[in-house]
């Protein structure tokens, strides 16, 4: 009975989402777990959604709300691009998201990070958390797993990183959050946006670096059972 | 008790007259019947040539099985089918509605329907009702862009997956898929895997049962295998049959053909306004 109630719970993306600026563009990163209560409804979801060719958004919170908000903003941006006659700027995209989030704050439950590159401002990251605030930041973190990353970023983030440094930072951060947050998991997806274009990358969960007390990924339970264990498993 | 009660015809809108009565009845323990739900195990997977959908066939009303062989795989378009879990009325109504919208769209555009069109129509409708339309769907089909499989949740969120399960038996079915699914399955392998997953739901979940329905959709066409597997036959049927004692004795049989009672006028004037 309990399980039944849980499966009808609205889909929330437990989530860890990150957006980081670097020297020449931005890197967006996210985990891939969508949960309904205690069940993982989708272990390989894509939380980094395209708004335009040069602007992407990381979604967290209610899956339905964030999907619909990004659908509407994609539609508005498409119209805007046609009317403007040139690619939309990241600021406009972030503002449209903010308008929807703020004006419907009573009905929506979604935290978003907008990131992209345009020719006027270069790479920009805008965080739009629950109430509908719009805040431009050099880096932004969101989702339930972000709680574990505030200290990490305070220490590890620096101005003027290269593209590879920034991407490695994002992957490391999401991986740390996955290790500690039950609602984050699966694979790490990153999107790099700069003047040259957009690159999507994918890091499978079992290939990530192991942190404190994490065990090697096993192929089969039988391998663990057959080898003598030094201590009984703690539940 | 007012003597002058004017009978005013209801103007429309909900009439709350019976609510007090319902409350009193509920206190006495007489509850209204619960919604008919499809407890359900529904699955879908993408195989080499297209999509295979599967479903069980039990519909429940609380603890009672109200339909032992219902159809949970709904037609959306010639190349798109949709399995539905949740409240039976909601899944039927929403899939019927979107199926009609798709047909109108086909007439407008002159093209075969695409799965993403059905997906968007369904998710917009469900989101607008904020989860009150309790329909959890597995939508699958093959169109010009290839095979597609999506899950749609009652609140309006969607996922695109190579294999998916929904309903109360989804955990049992997902366990089978996670251990045995691989890319590039053949048609027979796919049907076998889908059947196995549904059977896992049927035998391990109380809300699912009876038979297995399978639907195979490929570029060439579709094959709806209704009751592909019937692992729950009725094992005991009495050979004697049932005979009910005749309570009422027949005293007289008189047949009066109606023609004698009714005058039939041949010809006559045509009806005029």
Boltz contact constraints between the chains, C-beta under 6 A:
constraints:
  - contact:
      token1: [A, 4]
      token2: [B, 168]
      max_distance: 6.0
  - contact:
      token1: [A, 10]
      token2: [B, 155]
      max_distance: 6.0
  - contact:
      token1: [A, 11]
      token2: [B, 153]
      max_distance: 6.0
  - contact:
      token1: [A, 11]
      token2: [B, 157]
      max_distance: 6.0
  - contact:
      token1: [A, 42]
      token2: [B, 159]
      max_distance: 6.0
  - contact:
      token1: [A, 63]
      token2: [B, 157]
      max_distance: 6.0
  - contact:
      token1: [A, 64]
      token2: [B, 127]
      max_distance: 6.0
  - contact:
      token1: [A, 64]
      token2: [B, 155]
      max_distance: 6.0
  - contact:
      token1: [A, 64]
      token2: [B, 156]
      max_distance: 6.0
  - contact:
      token1: [A, 64]
      token2: [B, 157]
      max_distance: 6.0
  - contact:
      token1: [A, 67]
      token2: [B, 157]
      max_distance: 6.0
  - contact:
      token1: [A, 68]
      token2: [B, 127]
      max_distance: 6.0
